[in-house]
Amino acid sequence: MEGWWKDLKVSGRGLMRRPGFTLIVVATLGLGIGANTAIFSVVQGALLWELPYPDPDRLVRHSDGYRDWGAYGSSMSLPNILDLREGSTQVQAMEAYTVRSVNLAGEERPERVRGLAVGPDFFRVLGMPPALGRDFAREDNVRGAADVVILAHELWQDHFGGDPEIMGRTVLLDAYPFAVIGVMPEAFEFRGNPRLFFPIQYEGQEMGRLGRGFNAIGRLAPTATLEGARTELQAIFSRLEEEYPEANQNWQTWIDPLKSWMVGSASTASLRLLAGAVLLVLLISCVNVANLLLVRSESRQKELAVRVAMGAGRGRLLPVFLSESLLLGLGGGVLGLALAYWGVPVLVSLYGSALPRADAIGIDGGVLAFALGLSVATGLLVGALPALRTDVSQIQGHLKEGTRAVSRSGRRIRQGLVVVEMALSVMLAAGAALLMQSFWNVTSVDSGLAEPEQVLVAGLSLSSGTYGDAASQVAFSRELAAAAEAAPGVTAAGLTSRLPLNGGDNITDLFVHNDDERVAHFVELRYVTPGFFAAAGLDLVAGRGITYADGDEGINVLVTRELAVQLFGGPDAAVDQFIRPGHQEEPFRVVGVAEDIRDMGLTRRPPPGIYFAVGPQARSSDLFLLVRTSGDPTQALPGLREAVARLDPALPIYGTRLLSDVIDGTVRTRRFSMSLFALFAGLALLLGAIGIYGVMSFTVSERTREVGVRLALGARRDDVVRMVLRSGLQLTLLGLLIGVSSAVAASRLLADLLFEVEGTDPLIHGGVGLLLTVVALAACYLPARRASSVNPVEALRHE
C-alpha cells in the first residue's frame, strides 16, 4: 500500500506537469462518465425502484385485449372481474378499480382532482392499509351506503394542511358531501398519482358485461407463476366467452406484473435503449483515452527501462500505469458528476412528462456510488492496456542512445483502437439518424386538425350534484358553447366529450342497418356541439354538418371518412345511409362525413368514428372546450374563465393548453429518445474526431525523419499531405465497414421506435458513412498540414 501511495503521488505530479494532456483525458472521460451518470439517475428514478408493498413481485395488473388487435391493456367489465376472481386459484386476491376524477371544493374555486374508485379489498391486495383512520369495509361497497373517501398523503398535506383531526370531516366532491375515513401513507404509489379513493359500491346493483370501464389488480398465490396464472385466467375467460358471447366474443384476458405496467413499456424500452447508447459513448471515451495513454507509455519507455534496470518486475510496473489512469478516472468522475448534476434537472424539466416517476429522479447516494464505481472501473480499464503490453524483457533496450521510442506493434494497437472507435461512432450516429428520420416522419403525419397552434383547449367536469339530469347538462353545454363563440378574438368554439388524439369511449360493433355482414369494430364515439368541427379544424368531406336539432331528435349522426370507407366504400356513398350499434335495434341516419382524426396516435391508422350532437340522449359530464382564435389563443383564457364563471362560479377549468401541445404529447417519448440519441451521437463524433486526430498527430511526429527524407529526395509537400490523409482514410474506411455492418445488425433494437423507415435504409447508413468520412478527413488534415511544413534539415537531425 505504501508503494501504491508513492506511485499515486508521483503520477499526480507527473500529470500536473502535463496539464494539456491531463485536461484532454479528464474531459474525454468526464463526458462519458457524465452521460452515463445522468442516464443512470433517470433509469434509477424511473425503473430501478421497488414497489412499496409487501412481496411486490407477486402483484399483477389485469386487463383485456381484442384478439384482432393482438395487444392488451383494454379495460374490463366488472362482472367478468368478479367471475375471474371467483374461479382463480393462481391469483389468491383480486380487486377492481376505475379512474374517477372529481371537483374538490376549495376556499375560492374547486380544483379538479384525479381519484380512483376501488373495490373494498383494493388496499388489502396491495398490502398497504391507510396510515390514519380505517380502510374500506364491505358495508361501504353496498349501493346506497354513506359516501366516504380516503385521502392520499399529498392531498392531505396540500389541501388540508396535514390536519390530524381530519377523520370524520366532510368534504364536498362534485357538490356531494363525503366523510373522510382515512389517509394513505406517504409511501403509497400508483400510476397516475391518484389523490382520492372511493368505494365502487357495486354490491346491490346490476352491472352489465358490455360496459368495459374497469381494470383490476391481483396478488399471485405463493406457489403460482405468472405464466400459470395467465393460462388459468384465460381458460376461465374462454368459458365466459361461451356463456356471454355478446360481451366477450373475440376478447381475451391478460395479466402483467404491476411494476411493469406502472413504469410503462414505451418508457422502459426508450430508457434501456438510451442506457445502451451512453455505454457506447463511455466505451468510445475509454478507447480514446487508452490510445492517449498508449502514446504516453511510448514516450515513457526510457523511464520504465530505468525502473527495470533497478530491479522492478512487471508486478511493480503495473501500479505505475494504473495509478496514473486511476487518477485520471477519478478526475473524469468528478467532472462527470458535475455534468450530471447540471444535466439531470435539465432532462427532467424538458422530458419529465415522458418519464415515469419524474419527481423521484435526481442525484442521490446511489448515483454517487455509481459515479465513483464507474470512475474507478474506467480508470483501471484504460490503464490496463498500456500495462499489459509492456514487455519487461525488451524494455531495457530503450536505455541505448538512439533507440526508436515507438514499436511497430504499438502503432498497430493504436490504429486498431481508432478503427474500433470509428465503428462505435458509426453505430451511434446511424441509430440517431434513424430516430431523427422516424421522428420527422411522425411529425409530418397529418393529424386531421388544421392549425392546432391557434386552438386553446380547456377541460371542464360537471358535478353530478349540480348537473345530475340530462336537461341541465345539455343546457350548460350549449350555453357555454355560445358564450365561448361570442368571446372577443374567438373565430370558432365547440365542446367535445373527448380530447382529440387521446382515445376514449367506443362502440364495439357498428352495423349497416339491415345488413349484419357489413360491420365496423371499435368505433370511436364523441358527443359534440356544432361548432366543434370549425374549432378543431376538421373539414366536412360529404353531406352537411351536425346541428342541435339532430341532438334533440337523436337519430342523425355524422361519421368519419374511415367509417364511411369501411361500411359504404366512400364518403359520398355514406350520406343518408342508416347504421346501428350492435346492442340496439333503432338505427341512426348519416347526414355528413368529416375528415379523420388519428385518435389512436400519429403512428396508427385513424380509427372509424361517429359524432352525436349534444342532446338529451347524447351528453357527457366530462367536457373539453376548443376555442380557435385569430390571434394568440392564450389571450382568450381570461374571457373564457369569465364566461364559465357567469354560468357556474363553482366550476373549475383545468388542463388548459394549446391543441398543438396535445398533439405534441403523443410524440414526446420519441422526441426524448431522438434528441438524447442525437446528443450522444454528437459526442461520439467529437470523440472519434479527437481520437483519429491524436493518432495521426502522433503518427506524424514519429515519422518526422521519414518525412524529412522524402522531402529531401524531392517529394512535394502535397504528396506528404496525401500520404497522411490516405493513412487516416484507410483507418476510417475500415471502421466504417465494421460500424455500418454492426449498425444494420443492431437496428432491430430500434424497431419499436421507428416509423415508416427501415433499420437497414441504405441512404441513411450511406449518409452517416459520408459524414464520418468528412469528419475523419477534417481531423487528419491538420496533422497532414503540419507534416508538409517539416524542414527537411531539421527532420534529418530528429533523434
MARTIZA-203194 format. One record per residue (C-alpha): residue in one letter; x, y, z. Coordinates in pm, whole numbers, plus 50000, padded with zeros to 5 digits. Example, Ala and Ser with C-alpha at 12.3 -4.5 7.8 and 13.67 -1.06 7.14 Angstrom:
REM MARTIZA-203194
A512304955050780
S513674989450714
***
This chain:
REM MARTIZA-203194
M500005000050000
E502895023350075
G504265016749727
W500885023649569
W500605056149762
K504015067349641
D503075058549283
L499885078949315
K501835109349435
V504425105749160
S501685101148898
G499845131649029
R502965153248999
G503585139548650
L500055147848535
M500295183048674
R503465188248468
R501435179548156
P498235199948200
G497235198147833
F497335160247827
T495605157948165
L492785181648070
I492085163447743
V491915129547915
V489805142048207
A487415159947969
T487095129047749
L486365106248043
G484145132648204
L481865133547900
G481435095947902
I481045092548279
G478745122948299
A476425109648029
N476265075548197
T475695090548541
A472885112848413
I471125084248238
F471665061648541
S469935088148754
V466955087448519
V466915049448495
Q467205045448873
G464415070348942
A462125057048669
L462905019748655
L465215007048931
W462835010749224
E460734986749421
L457014989349476
P456434999449840
Y454254969049907
P454914935150068
D456084908849816
P455784933149523
D456854907049267
R453564888649324
L451414918849237
V449824919248891
R447604942148687
H444694927148497
S443394938948156
D441654925747846
G442634926347480
Y440804923047149
R442144893146956
D442244910446618
W444474937646764
G446954913146918
A447514936247215
Y446374940647575
G445664969847802
S441954975047737
S439514978548025
M437254950748155
S433674946048268
L433084943548641
P431064910748623
N433954894648432
I436404905848701
L434244891148976
D433884857948788
L437634855948725
R438304862849091
E435874836049199
G437304809448968
S441044815349001
T443324795549231
Q446564810349093
V445514845949187
Q444704844949557
A443294880349571
M441894903549305
E440074936749322
A438614960949068
Y439304997849026
T438495025648781
V439605061748740
R437195087248886
S438155123948882
V436055148849080
N435735185749161
L437055191449513
A435575222449679
G438125248549784
E438115281749961
E437825301249635
R437185277549343
P437085239749326
E440015220849180
R439885190448957
V441385160549142
R442235126448999
G440915097349204
L440225060249195
A437015041949267
V438125008749416
G436684976549549
P436714970749925
D439854948649917
F441944971149694
F444404982349964
R444444947750124
V445524932549790
L448374957849776
G449214950950140
M449184987650241
P446344999850465
P445725036650542
A448225053050777
L445425071850954
G441825061451003
R440405029650857
D440255010050532
F437145004750324
A434764978850469
R432264956050297
E429364978150402
D430985007950223
N430654988349898
V426874984449915
R424795005549680
G423255034349879
A425805033250163
A427115065750310
D429605083450086
V433135080150226
V436575088650093
I440235081050171
L442815108150102
A446265104249953
H449025117550179
E449915145149931
L446345158449915
W446035156550294
Q449125178250329
D448485202750044
H444745208250073
F444075201450440
G447385211950594
G448055177350739
D445185181750985
P445425152251234
E441725156951316
I440675151050954
M438855118351033
G435105122951006
R435415156850840
T433055163150548
V434425174250211
L432445183949901
L433215162849596
D431165170849285
A428935190849521
Y428175159549732
P429335155850095
F431815127950162
A433135117650503
V436915113150530
I437665079250685
G441405075450618
V444705089250490
M447145067750291
P450855065350385
E453295088750215
A454995058750052
F451845048149865
E452335048249486
F450025041049196
R450115050348831
G448565084148756
N449175096749111
P445555094249237
R444775117249529
L441355104249638
F439855069449677
F436165059849680
P434335026649712
I432865014349382
Q429625003249560
Y428914975049317
E427074953749572
G423324955949528
Q423264969249173
E423094952648832
M426344956448636
G426254948548264
R429034929548089
L429004952447786
G430374981547987
R434174979147994
G435195006248235
F437264987548495
N440614970948548
A441904950148836
I444964943849048
G445774909849190
R448214891249409
L449534857549293
A449354827749526
P452724818849688
T453264788949459
A451804804649143
T453754816948841
L452854845048605
E452504821748307
G450464796748508
A448094824048622
R447734837048266
T446824802348141
E444274796648417
L442624830648378
Q442354826848001
A440714792848046
I438144808548280
F437624837148036
S437074812847748
R434144798047942
L432804833347998
E433144839347624
E430964809147552
E428444818647820
Y428254855747730
P429264858047361
E427684892047303
A430024908147556
N433144886247535
Q433394871947183
N436824877447027
W438204890747358
Q440934875947574
T442294883947917
W445814890348044
I447914899448348
D451224917948368
P453494925048664
L452134955848837
K455504973348827
S455934969148450
W452514984948399
M453275013648638
V456555021048461
G455105017948111
S456524996847828
A457335026147596
S459325044547862
T461115012547965
A462225004447609
S463325040247546
L465385042747865
R467045009047812
L467975019447461
L469465052047586
A471365033347857
G472945012247583
A473785043647386
V475595060347675
L477555028647741
L478785031047382
V479775067347448
L481715056347756
L483365028347562
I484405053247293
S485815075747565
C487755046647712
V489155036847372
N490165072847312
V491915076147646
A493555041947611
N495025054247284
L496355085647450
L497845065147734
L499485041947481
V501085072247320
R502205084347663
S503605050047753
E505705050747435
S507245083247550
R507955068247896
Q509915038147774
K513255051547897
E511785059348239
L510385024148259
A513705009648141
V515445027148431
R512915011648672
V513534977048524
A517304981948542
M516884989548914
G515064956348967
A511364963848902
G509394935048754
R506014935148574
G504204933848908
R505954965449023
L505364983348690
L501604976748699
P500905002848972
V502915028248771
F500365026248490
L497245020648697
S497935048448948
E498045074148669
S494935060748493
L493105058248827
L493765095048899
L492565103948551
G489455082548600
L488645099348932
G489195133448774
G486845123748494
G484365111448753
V484365144748936
L483785163248609
G481175137848501
L479305141148829
A479265178948787
L477895175048434
A475275150348559
Y474325173248848
W473615200348593
G472155177648326
V469645156748525
P467375186248618
V467525197648256
L466445163148137
V463595161848387
S462385197048305
L462445190547932
Y461165154847923
G459705147948267
S456225142148128
A457655114247910
L459245097048210
P457605076348482
R458115088948840
A459855120548716
D459625136049063
A461835108049205
I464705114548960
G467795131649097
I471345127749229
D471315106749544
G473575082749730
G473025055049477
V474005077949191
L477125089549378
A478135053449440
F477535045549072
A479675075148962
L482505065349198
G482445029049089
L482275038748723
S485205062848765
V487395036648932
A486455009548681
T487055032948388
G490435043848524
L491565007948574
L490254997748231
V492065024648032
G495285018748226
A495294981148179
L496164980947808
P499455000547832
A500404979648135
L499664946147971
R501624953447653
T504784963947839
D507474937047779
V509984938048064
S512424915747878
Q512774940247588
I512324973447762
Q515984977047867
G516924983047505
H515435017747536
L518395028447754
K520595027547446
E521105061147280
G519235064846954
T516825035947010
R513505044046848
A510795050547105
V507955035646911
S507354999246831
R505514986746529
S503164966446750
G502274997846947
R501385015446623
R499124986746517
I497354986646854
R496695023946834
Q495395021146482
G493174991946584
L491715012646867
V490905040646622
V489075015646400
V487065003746699
E486315039646797
M485105048546448
A482955017146431
L481255025546761
S480725061346646
V479085049146327
M476695027146526
L475575056146743
A475335080446454
A473325055746245
G470905049846532
A470465087246581
A469875092546209
L467235065146200
L465445080246501
M465605115146352
Q464145103046024
S461455084046213
F460595114746420
W460415135946106
N458045110345952
V455815110746261
T455635148546284
S454875150145911
V451725129245957
D448525148945913
S446625146446241
G443455158446069
L443395190246280
A444185222446091
E446365249446252
P446265234146603
E448565261546735
Q445595285546702
V443335264646925
L443095266647304
V441835235747489
A440305236047838
G438725208048042
L435545210448249
S433695184248451
L430095189648554
S429495179548916
S426865152548946
G425395170549247
T424645201349037
Y424125185948693
G422535152948780
D419955152648499
A420275153448121
A418475186648075
S420915206248293
Q423995190648127
V422665198147777
A421655233747868
F425045241648021
S426955227047725
R425015247147469
E425155279447671
L428925276247723
A429505269647352
A427515300847264
A429325321947524
A432735310047401
E431855317647040
A430895353247141
A434155359747331
P436505386347182
G439005372946930
V437285339046902
T436555327246547
A435075293246639
A434325273746956
G432895239947037
L432635213047303
T433505176347280
S433225147547522
R436715135547431
L440025152447373
P441365145847020
L444235120746982
N443705106347330
G441325077247269
G438285071247486
D434825056147457
N433885034247163
I431145012847018
T432394977146990
D430374968046678
L428594991746440
F426504975946162
V424914988545845
H421194987345921
N419594955245789
D422984941945678
D424874923745954
E427654914145712
R428944949745698
V430344958746039
A432994982046182
H434684973546512
F435654997446793
V434145028946651
E435295059846843
L432375078746997
R432065116447059
Y429325140047173
V429945174647026
T428385208546977
P428075220246614
G431005244346643
F433455216646733
F434445209346373
A435335245346286
A437155249746617
A439195217646572
G439895225046206
L438115193846082
D436915195045722
L433495182645612
V434055159345315
A430465149645233
G426905158045334
R426135185245587
G427275194845933
I425575184846256
T423055207046437
Y421415208846778
A418215196846613
D420005164346533
G420775160946903
D417175168047004
E415825142246760
G418605117846845
I418585099846511
N421005119446289
V424785114946319
L427985124646145
V430735098746077
T434425099245986
R435885092045644
E437375059145772
L433975046445888
A432365057045560
V435035037845366
Q434745006545582
L430965004245566
F430005021045237
G433145023145024
G433485061045042
P432175093745195
D429585102244931
A428015067644948
A427575070445326
V425295101145327
D421635092845408
Q422535056845494
F421475040645824
I423745024646082
R423135009146423
P425224997846721
G425184960646783
H423334964047115
Q420274982846984
E417674979846711
E416965016746636
P419255029646357
F420925063446308
R420945082745981
V424265095445847
V423885132145749
G427545140345688
V431125127845679
A434075145445849
E437795141445792
D439575115546006
I441385122546334
R444295100046432
D442715092846768
M444975063346850
G448175083146789
L450035096646488
T451705063446415
R448455043746388
R445765043446123
P442805066346202
P440045046046367
P436445047946247
G434435073846438
I430915086846492
Y429695120746620
F426445127846805
A425185163246858
V424875171847227
G421295164447328
P419115145847579
Q420425111847461
A423975123447389
R425635142847666
S428635139847893
S429635154248229
D433285155048115
L433755181947852
F436605197747658
L436225232647521
L438085240447198
V438455277247107
R440015289146780
T441245324946780
S442575349646524
G445495359446750
D447325344547047
P444965317547186
T446235321847541
Q444875357447542
A441365342947523
L441705323947852
P440595352348089
G437455357947881
L436665320847886
R437085319448263
E434655348348295
A432165330848066
V432345298948274
A432095318848599
R428905335948477
L427325302148411
D428675284248720
P431095302048960
A431905268949131
L433055250748816
P436865247148774
I438705248748442
Y441685225548418
G444265212948170
T444395244847963
R446865242047676
L447145245947303
L445815218647078
S449285216946923
D450625207347268
V448065179147282
I449395166046951
D452975170947067
G452265150047377
T451715119347158
V455305120947027
R457065132747342
T458715099147413
R460005097747057
R461415132947085
F463075123847414
S464765093347263
M465705110646939
S467195141847093
L469275123147352
F470425097747095
A471455126546867
L473335142947156
F475215110847230
A475935105846860
G477395140846850
L479605132447148
A480675100646971
L481575120046657
L483555145246861
L485415117947048
G486025099046724
A487475130246563
I489675136146868
G490825100046856
I491845099546493
Y493415134046526
G495505121846819
V496675090646638
M497525109146318
S499335136446512
F501485110746690
T501985091746365
V503265123546202
S505615130446491
E507045095246488
R507525096746110
T509215130946113
R512535116945999
E510865096845719
V509015128145601
G512285147645604
V513975121145390
R511085121645141
L511205159345115
A514995159345082
L514715134444796
G512315157144607
A508835147744731
R506325175944704
R504535188645015
D501145179244858
D502405143444836
V503065143745212
V499555156945279
R498045129445062
M500165103145236
V498875113045579
L495285116345459
R495485082445287
S496685066445611
G493805082045807
L491285073245537
Q492285036645546
L491555035145920
T488295054045869
L487015031445591
L487805000145791
G485955014846090
L483025024445864
L482794989445721
I482654973746067
G480415000946207
V477815000545929
S477614962445941
S477144963446318
A474584991846293
V472494972546042
A472584941746265
A471634961946575
S468884982246405
R466244957146517
L466694970746871
L465185003446744
A462214986846572
D459644998346830
L460715034746790
L460915035746410
F458055047846191
E457995044445812
V461745039045794
E463685006445772
G466564999846006
T468604989045702
D467875020745499
P470915023845265
L470575061545223
I470745067745598
H473665044345655
G475425058145347
G474865093845465
V476255085345809
G479285069345648
L479885100145434
L479555122945739
L482035102245940
T484445102445646
V484315140345622
V484825143745997
A487755119545990
L489425136845695
A489005170345869
A490645155546180
C493525142445966
Y494045174445772
L495785194246049
P498425167446116
A498855164145739
R499465201345700
R501925200645989
A503785171645828
S504055190045496
S505645220245669
V508545199845811
N512015214345747
P514005185845584
V517275195945754
E515675197046100
A513835164646030
L517065146245941
R518515156746276
H515465141346453
E516575116146715
***
